[in-house]
Amino acid sequence: DVARALMEVEMARGNNSAAVVALMELLSREEDPARQASMHLSLARLHREGMAQDDKAALHLRKALELDPTSREALDLAELIFLDRKDARGLVGVYTASLRNLGPGPAEARAALWEKVALLRRYELKDLPGAISAVEELLKIDDGNTKAREDLARLHAETGQLDAALAGWRALLARDPMSTEAYRGMLSVLRRQQAWDAA
């Protein structure tokens, strides 16, 4: 194929702009979604590594992840770009788009993405209600995740939802009666409730 041969020649020469044009030509004729995803990933690498065009690289990565939501390479490169840019909101967008594209797919991958969304919303974006939603989604997938249950109870306490926080700590104690974290959390919530009642 002439376009593929041209792309390879231009890449070997280091002429990334011409390589992008040739690869776009190949992409326009490709019908297989897996090969399209691979081409978008190659275009993203060319834009990022060869041309320092992270915005264009991010667009190709979004498309690659739409076509192949399980692509670890595309997700890793997208993470790298948005972390370099310190763009937590953009990274949340990448993760939530990946979750939509995955659908009810691999539970472990979905749980890992929801955990990342929760952390970014909580610590980077200071979006506590959004973090609560993300942790709740994580628990729908991984009901036995003790750390996520502890985080949810803490988030409820931080947002003033003391009854929900107390219920969360009690549920944790029912699962593990020796949990010191659950006892500490429950005592902290009870003290706050007593202080409010006294006021």
Secondary structure, 3 states (H helix, E strand, C coil): CHHHHHHHHHHHHCCHHHHHHHHHHHHHHCCCHHHHHHHHHHHHHHHHHHCCCHHHHHHHHHHHHHHCCCCHHHHHHHHHHHHHCCCHHHHHHHHHHHHHHHCCCCHHHHHHHHHHHHHHHHHHCCCHHHHHHHHHHHHHHCCCCHHHHHHHHHHHHHCCCHHHHHHHHHHHHHHCCCCHHHHHHHHHHHHHHHHHHHC
